Amino acid sequence: MKVLIVEDDPLHRSYLHEAVRTALPECDFILEASDGTAGEKLAREHRFERIVMDLQMSPRNGIEAARTIWRERPDTSILFWSNYADEANVRGLSRIVPDGAAYGYVLKSASDERLRLALRSIFVESQCVIDREIRGLQQKSQGHAHGFSDSEYEILVDIALGLTDRAIARRRHLSLRSVQNRLQSIYQKLGVQSAVDEPTAEASFNLRTRAVTMAFLRKLLNHSALERAEAELAQWLKR
């Protein structure tokens, strides 16, 4: 068995290396990469089928690296190991996981036993292992528990990118009224609309800017999500 570890922190790489050795005694080959770009290269060269991947890395993060790896080898099993439990990452992953792929999302705060169990479950038994906190975010991202629909989330990202209502309508193939209705729903779900409805507040807030701020505070958006969105926007503008 071969396992690739992709993690930018040397101490975390060492910890993961030991965890893999302990959980998977049948593993006889482990390589390490310090960022997503190096991880993609090693995964391609050595045809790794099992990868442990951090999410927040520079210059290329785990979601972008996993997208490339899964595009080339969709049967690859990947355990994402991250400090961050936020909806931006959950939504980013939901867009790239191939059908039937065994993958996991385990927080770095999880116990040693939890990590070892996840390694065996994903890499040996081909099961999916998602921490309970992440499961709750997945439900929100699917529109449950007052979460955002995919269309609303796309528009939230678009206003963070600075697009006007008319530009959003063109990009998302929606009418201008549909965009504005979705914006109102976004404002309500973020609690922005109720704040502005206060008698003295209307002149104090820009709804769009306030919505983006609240989205960052609630971890609906993060730097990686906007990096991906900016790249996608550049491609759309070229068309």
PLY file of the C-alpha trace (Angstrom):
ply
format ascii 1.0
element vertex 239
property float x
property float y
property float z
element edge 238
property int vertex1
property int vertex2
end_header
0.00 0.00 0.00
1.19 3.52 -0.86
0.08 6.74 0.86
0.84 10.34 -0.07
0.75 13.05 2.63
0.19 16.63 1.44
0.59 19.11 4.31
2.49 22.39 4.55
3.34 22.23 8.26
6.41 20.01 8.97
5.16 19.02 12.45
1.77 18.05 11.07
3.44 16.06 8.30
5.45 14.17 10.89
2.32 13.52 12.96
0.43 12.25 9.91
3.34 10.05 8.91
3.28 8.35 12.31
-0.54 8.08 12.23
-0.39 6.35 8.83
2.29 3.94 10.06
0.21 3.09 13.14
-3.20 2.82 11.46
-1.98 1.10 8.28
0.80 -1.39 9.09
0.37 -2.79 5.58
1.55 0.54 4.14
5.10 0.14 2.87
5.59 3.40 0.97
4.89 6.95 2.18
5.81 10.17 0.42
5.29 13.72 1.63
4.56 16.99 -0.19
4.51 20.50 1.30
1.83 22.05 -0.94
-0.83 21.22 -3.49
1.39 21.70 -6.53
4.00 19.25 -5.26
1.19 16.90 -4.21
-0.28 16.85 -7.71
3.14 16.09 -9.20
3.86 13.19 -6.84
0.34 11.79 -7.18
0.77 11.77 -10.96
4.29 10.33 -10.99
3.65 7.54 -8.48
-0.04 6.95 -9.25
-1.08 7.24 -5.61
-4.54 5.86 -4.85
-4.55 7.01 -1.21
-3.84 10.60 -0.14
-4.06 12.58 3.10
-4.55 16.25 2.20
-4.54 19.51 4.14
-6.98 22.11 2.81
-5.30 25.46 3.51
-1.94 25.54 1.73
-0.09 28.03 -0.41
0.47 28.55 -3.30
-2.02 25.79 -4.22
-4.62 24.65 -1.72
-6.04 21.20 -1.10
-9.30 21.69 -2.97
-7.53 22.75 -6.16
-5.02 19.92 -5.86
-7.77 17.37 -5.23
-9.72 18.67 -8.23
-6.75 17.97 -10.50
-5.98 14.59 -8.93
-9.60 13.42 -9.17
-9.87 14.66 -12.75
-6.93 12.42 -13.68
-7.74 9.50 -11.35
-11.33 9.64 -10.04
-10.91 6.42 -8.07
-8.35 8.05 -5.74
-9.30 8.00 -2.04
-8.56 11.27 -0.24
-8.77 12.11 3.46
-8.96 15.88 3.96
-7.46 16.87 7.32
-8.08 20.49 8.25
-8.25 23.05 11.04
-11.26 24.60 9.38
-14.91 23.61 9.63
-16.53 26.17 7.38
-19.20 26.06 4.73
-16.93 27.53 2.08
-14.70 24.44 2.18
-17.65 22.06 2.37
-19.23 23.63 -0.71
-15.91 23.66 -2.51
-15.46 19.93 -1.92
-19.03 19.06 -2.83
-18.40 20.43 -6.32
-15.37 18.22 -7.05
-15.90 14.82 -5.39
-16.43 12.20 -8.13
-19.44 9.89 -7.85
-18.59 6.85 -5.77
-15.27 8.19 -4.50
-14.23 7.25 -0.96
-13.19 10.39 0.87
-13.19 11.94 4.33
-13.11 15.28 6.09
-11.60 15.10 9.58
-10.70 18.09 11.73
-7.20 18.43 13.15
-8.77 18.71 16.59
-9.99 15.09 16.30
-8.42 12.49 18.58
-5.59 10.21 17.49
-8.03 7.29 17.55
-10.51 9.15 15.33
-7.81 9.91 12.76
-6.56 6.30 12.73
-10.12 5.00 12.34
-10.71 7.39 9.44
-7.51 6.26 7.71
-8.52 2.61 7.84
-12.15 3.25 6.97
-11.31 5.28 3.87
-8.16 3.59 2.62
-8.94 -0.04 3.47
-12.74 -0.29 3.61
-13.49 2.41 0.98
-15.96 4.17 3.26
-16.65 7.89 3.54
-15.86 9.43 6.93
-17.10 12.95 7.73
-16.84 14.58 11.17
-20.19 15.39 12.77
-19.53 19.13 12.66
-18.88 18.90 8.93
-22.05 16.85 8.42
-24.05 19.73 9.87
-22.46 22.13 7.42
-23.20 19.74 4.54
-26.86 19.82 5.46
-26.80 23.61 5.45
-25.06 23.68 2.09
-27.83 21.49 0.69
-30.41 24.08 1.64
-31.50 22.66 5.00
-31.59 24.38 8.39
-31.97 27.86 6.90
-28.90 27.39 4.74
-28.30 28.75 1.27
-29.45 27.12 -1.93
-26.76 26.64 -4.59
-28.20 29.56 -6.56
-28.18 31.86 -3.53
-24.61 30.88 -2.70
-23.47 31.60 -6.26
-24.99 35.06 -6.05
-23.38 35.66 -2.65
-20.01 34.87 -4.22
-20.80 37.13 -7.17
-21.52 40.14 -4.99
-18.28 39.44 -3.09
-16.55 39.62 -6.49
-18.16 43.01 -7.09
-20.59 42.09 -9.86
-23.68 44.21 -10.42
-27.20 42.76 -10.43
-27.28 42.89 -14.23
-23.92 41.15 -14.56
-25.04 38.44 -12.15
-28.23 37.95 -14.18
-26.19 37.47 -17.37
-23.68 35.16 -15.74
-26.23 32.96 -13.98
-28.83 33.03 -16.77
-31.45 34.58 -14.51
-33.85 37.47 -14.88
-32.96 40.67 -13.04
-36.00 40.18 -10.78
-34.85 36.64 -9.89
-31.43 37.96 -8.91
-32.98 40.68 -6.75
-35.34 38.18 -5.08
-32.41 35.94 -4.24
-30.48 38.90 -2.89
-33.35 39.69 -0.53
-33.34 36.08 0.68
-29.56 36.26 1.24
-29.92 39.46 3.25
-32.63 37.92 5.41
-30.68 34.70 6.07
-27.60 36.70 7.06
-29.62 39.00 9.30
-28.60 41.98 7.21
-32.09 43.05 6.19
-33.40 43.18 9.76
-30.47 45.37 10.84
-31.08 47.82 8.01
-34.80 47.93 8.77
-34.04 49.67 12.05
-35.27 53.30 11.86
-31.81 54.89 11.99
-29.82 52.19 10.23
-30.75 52.52 6.57
-28.32 55.34 5.86
-25.53 53.59 7.78
-25.24 50.31 5.82
-24.54 49.18 2.28
-26.50 45.93 2.06
-24.13 44.15 -0.32
-20.98 45.03 1.62
-22.62 44.14 4.91
-23.76 40.79 3.50
-20.22 39.92 2.39
-18.85 40.88 5.81
-21.39 38.68 7.60
-20.67 35.82 5.17
-16.97 35.95 6.11
-17.76 36.13 9.82
-20.02 33.08 9.52
-17.40 31.23 7.42
-19.62 31.00 4.38
-16.79 32.58 2.42
-13.04 32.38 2.81
-9.89 33.32 0.91
-9.66 30.01 -0.94
-13.29 30.16 -2.05
-12.81 33.63 -3.48
-9.55 32.65 -5.18
-11.40 29.88 -7.00
-14.30 32.20 -7.78
-11.99 34.89 -9.17
-10.37 32.36 -11.51
-13.79 31.17 -12.70
-14.90 34.78 -13.20
-11.83 35.50 -15.34
-12.75 32.55 -17.56
-16.34 33.76 -17.86
-15.25 37.28 -18.77
-13.06 35.92 -21.57
-16.12 34.32 -23.14
0 1
1 2
2 3
3 4
4 5
5 6
6 7
7 8
8 9
9 10
10 11
11 12
12 13
13 14
14 15
15 16
16 17
17 18
18 19
19 20
20 21
21 22
22 23
23 24
24 25
25 26
26 27
27 28
28 29
29 30
30 31
31 32
32 33
33 34
34 35
35 36
36 37
37 38
38 39
39 40
40 41
41 42
42 43
43 44
44 45
45 46
46 47
47 48
48 49
49 50
50 51
51 52
52 53
53 54
54 55
55 56
56 57
57 58
58 59
59 60
60 61
61 62
62 63
63 64
64 65
65 66
66 67
67 68
68 69
69 70
70 71
71 72
72 73
73 74
74 75
75 76
76 77
77 78
78 79
79 80
80 81
81 82
82 83
83 84
84 85
85 86
86 87
87 88
88 89
89 90
90 91
91 92
92 93
93 94
94 95
95 96
96 97
97 98
98 99
99 100
100 101
101 102
102 103
103 104
104 105
105 106
106 107
107 108
108 109
109 110
110 111
111 112
112 113
113 114
114 115
115 116
116 117
117 118
118 119
119 120
120 121
121 122
122 123
123 124
124 125
125 126
126 127
127 128
128 129
129 130
130 131
131 132
132 133
133 134
134 135
135 136
136 137
137 138
138 139
139 140
140 141
141 142
142 143
143 144
144 145
145 146
146 147
147 148
148 149
149 150
150 151
151 152
152 153
153 154
154 155
155 156
156 157
157 158
158 159
159 160
160 161
161 162
162 163
163 164
164 165
165 166
166 167
167 168
168 169
169 170
170 171
171 172
172 173
173 174
174 175
175 176
176 177
177 178
178 179
179 180
180 181
181 182
182 183
183 184
184 185
185 186
186 187
187 188
188 189
189 190
190 191
191 192
192 193
193 194
194 195
195 196
196 197
197 198
198 199
199 200
200 201
201 202
202 203
203 204
204 205
205 206
206 207
207 208
208 209
209 210
210 211
211 212
212 213
213 214
214 215
215 216
216 217
217 218
218 219
219 220
220 221
221 222
222 223
223 224
224 225
225 226
226 227
227 228
228 229
229 230
230 231
231 232
232 233
233 234
234 235
235 236
236 237
237 238
